[in-house]
């Protein structure tokens, strides 16, 4: 990675984390630095996601394990969808949750602890094809470029899934302040096709 791009990415991450805390937008867990930041309105964005045709028609949804997408995971289970998620930092590979098996425990199952306890560990070769991928972001732009927290795990997760199954719609839920003019990017970075904030839905032609 050219160091200038890496530096620009880190500067943008630091700016977003700083602004979200300064403006009181970031919520538990704090501090948000080093994380996919949880934000005021995350549950509203999750409900907006629920209205998308891609969501309604999906039978299997892959969602990242971070805090701002917890409600997205809960909604997937409540809506009767198979939920796939990566364990944090992919330490335990992938987890599959069957809504029938966690009925009445959807909230707990949507947490990392609950998913590890109630879900089934699954290898990449055994993953069913997700109809929709939902990721968290530190920042995104309206061309679909996405910035994660810097670990590279999200690009790895999406890359693994796309290598097996081909193109799948990728959505992200973020606060409006996280939608920026331009995210520094490289050709290898995975892009999103749908951005959902508490106030709007942005669709991107990739």
C-alpha positions in Angstrom: 0.0 0.0 0.0 1.5 3.4 -0.9 2.2 5.1 2.4 0.4 8.3 1.3 -2.9 6.5 0.8 -2.5 4.7 4.1 -1.8 8.0 5.8 -4.8 9.7 4.2 -7.0 6.8 5.3 -5.8 7.1 8.8 -6.2 10.9 8.9 -9.8 10.4 7.7 -10.5 7.8 10.4 -9.1 10.0 13.1 -11.1 12.9 11.9 -14.4 11.0 11.9 -13.8 9.4 15.3 -12.9 12.8 16.7 -15.9 14.6 15.2 -18.4 11.9 16.3 -17.2 12.1 19.9 -17.0 15.9 19.9 -20.5 16.2 18.5 -21.9 13.6 20.9 -22.9 11.3 17.9 -20.7 8.3 19.0 -22.4 6.0 21.5 -21.3 3.0 23.6 -18.8 1.5 23.3 -16.5 4.5 23.9 -14.0 5.8 23.0 -14.9 5.0 19.4 -11.3 5.4 18.2 -10.1 2.1 16.7 -13.7 0.8 16.2 -16.5 0.8 13.7 -18.2 3.6 15.6 -21.6 3.1 17.1 -23.8 6.1 16.6 -27.1 7.8 17.6 -29.7 6.7 15.1 -28.1 3.3 14.4 -31.4 1.6 15.1 -33.3 4.0 12.8 -30.8 3.2 10.0 -31.4 -0.5 10.7 -35.2 0.0 10.3 -34.6 1.9 7.1 -32.5 -1.0 5.9 -35.4 -3.3 6.6 -37.5 -1.4 4.0 -35.2 -2.1 1.1 -36.3 -4.6 -1.5 -32.9 -6.3 -1.3 -33.6 -6.9 2.4 -37.2 -8.0 1.9 -36.3 -10.6 -0.7 -33.2 -11.9 1.0 -33.4 -15.3 2.7 -29.7 -15.2 3.9 -27.9 -12.1 5.1 -24.3 -11.6 6.1 -23.7 -8.9 8.7 -20.5 -7.7 10.4 -20.2 -8.3 14.2 -19.8 -4.6 15.2 -22.0 -2.7 17.7 -23.7 -0.3 15.2 -25.1 -3.2 13.2 -26.4 -5.2 16.2 -30.0 -4.1 15.4 -29.5 -5.1 11.8 -28.6 -8.6 13.0 -31.6 -8.7 15.4 -33.9 -7.6 12.6 -32.6 -10.3 10.3 -33.4 -13.0 12.8 -36.8 -11.5 13.7 -37.6 -11.3 9.9 -36.9 -15.1 9.6 -33.7 -14.8 7.7 -30.6 -17.0 8.2 -27.9 -14.7 9.7 -24.2 -15.2 8.8 -21.6 -13.3 10.6 -17.8 -13.3 11.0 -16.4 -13.8 14.5 -14.5 -10.8 15.6 -11.2 -10.6 13.7 -12.2 -13.9 12.1 -10.6 -15.7 15.1 -13.4 -18.3 15.1 -14.2 -18.1 11.4 -17.8 -17.7 10.5 -21.0 -18.2 12.5 -24.5 -19.1 11.2 -27.7 -18.4 13.1 -31.0 -20.1 12.2 -33.9 -17.9 13.2 -36.0 -21.0 14.1 -33.4 -22.1 16.7 -33.1 -18.7 18.4 -36.8 -17.8 18.4 -37.5 -15.6 21.4 -33.7 -15.0 21.9 -33.2 -12.7 18.9 -31.7 -9.8 20.9 -29.2 -12.1 22.7 -28.3 -13.9 19.5 -27.6 -10.6 17.8 -24.8 -9.8 20.3 -21.3 -11.3 19.8 -21.6 -13.3 23.0 -25.0 -14.6 22.0 -24.0 -15.5 18.5 -20.9 -17.4 19.7 -23.1 -19.3 22.2 -26.2 -20.0 20.0 -24.7 -20.0 16.5 -23.0 -22.7 14.6 -19.3 -22.3 13.5 -19.0 -22.8 9.8 -16.1 -22.8 7.4 -15.9 -20.7 4.2 -16.4 -23.8 2.0 -19.7 -24.6 3.8 -21.1 -21.0 3.8 -24.5 -20.7 2.0 -24.6 -17.9 -0.5 -25.8 -14.7 1.2 -28.4 -12.6 -0.8 -27.2 -9.4 0.9 -24.0 -8.3 2.8 -24.2 -5.6 5.4 -21.0 -4.0 6.7 -20.1 -1.3 9.2 -17.9 1.6 8.2 -15.9 4.4 9.6 -16.5 6.5 6.5 -18.0 6.1 3.0 -18.4 8.3 0.0 -21.2 8.5 -2.7 -19.1 6.5 -5.2 -19.2 3.5 -2.9 -15.7 3.7 -1.5 -15.7 2.5 2.1 -13.2 2.9 5.0 -13.1 0.4 7.8 -11.2 0.6 11.1 -7.9 -0.4 9.6 -7.7 -4.1 10.3 -8.6 -5.2 6.8 -11.0 -7.8 8.1 -14.1 -6.5 6.3 -12.4 -6.5 2.9 -11.1 -10.0 3.7 -14.6 -11.2 4.6 -16.3 -9.7 1.6 -13.5 -10.8 -0.7 -13.8 -14.4 0.5 -17.5 -14.4 0.0 -17.3 -12.8 -3.5 -14.6 -15.2 -4.6 -16.9 -18.1 -3.8 -20.2 -16.6 -5.0 -19.6 -13.7 -7.3 -21.2 -10.3 -6.9 -23.6 -9.7 -4.1 -25.2 -6.4 -3.0 -23.1 -4.8 -0.2 -24.9 -2.3 2.1 -23.6 -0.2 5.0 -25.4 1.6 7.8 -23.7 4.8 9.0 -24.5 8.2 10.5 -24.8 11.1 8.0 -21.6 12.6 9.3 -19.8 9.5 8.1 -20.8 10.1 4.4 -17.8 12.2 3.1 -16.9 13.8 -0.2 -14.0 11.3 -0.9 -12.6 8.2 0.8 -9.0 7.5 -0.1 -9.0 4.1 -1.9 -7.1 1.5 -3.8 -8.2 -0.9 -6.5 -8.3 -3.8 -4.1 -10.7 -2.1 -1.6 -14.2 -3.5 -1.6 -17.0 -1.1 -2.4 -20.6 -0.7 -1.2 -23.6 -0.4 -3.4 -26.1 0.9 -0.8 -25.5 3.4 2.0 -28.3 3.7 4.7 -28.2 6.6 7.2 -30.9 7.6 9.7 -32.2 10.1 7.2 -31.6 8.7 3.7 -30.8 5.8 1.4 -28.0 6.3 -1.2 -27.8 3.9 -4.1 -24.5 3.6 -6.0 -24.1 2.3 -9.6 -20.9 0.3 -9.4 
